[in-house]
Amino acid sequence: MAVTVIALLSINESEPQALGEYFRITTPLLERARARIVKRFTLIEPIVGNRPAQMAVIVEYPDREAVDSVFKSREYREAIPFRDRAFLKYEISIGVGDDAPAADAERAR
């Protein structure tokens, strides 16, 4: 079952080298997991509350194992120091749409 991952991100503009290194490591991981970026949003104007991040990215993975193959990999662990410098905000969550059966929503946890 496909799994949707939602990322809320704010880039640290003062660390472009860290951002480049983070993507150098993670891009092949996403390719191997057959993940695809579905949509990117620049968050420009909050209507209520504060802007949660600069951008939102929706990524679709073929299944939960593919998600884990990225975020639980040795390569991803090596990217964490670069990630921590490259992003001011970095929050990743699995999302389930309204049309997903309840059992699928529970299985995604």
Order of alpha helices (4+ residues) and beta strands (2+ residues): beta-alpha-beta-beta-alpha-alpha-beta-alpha
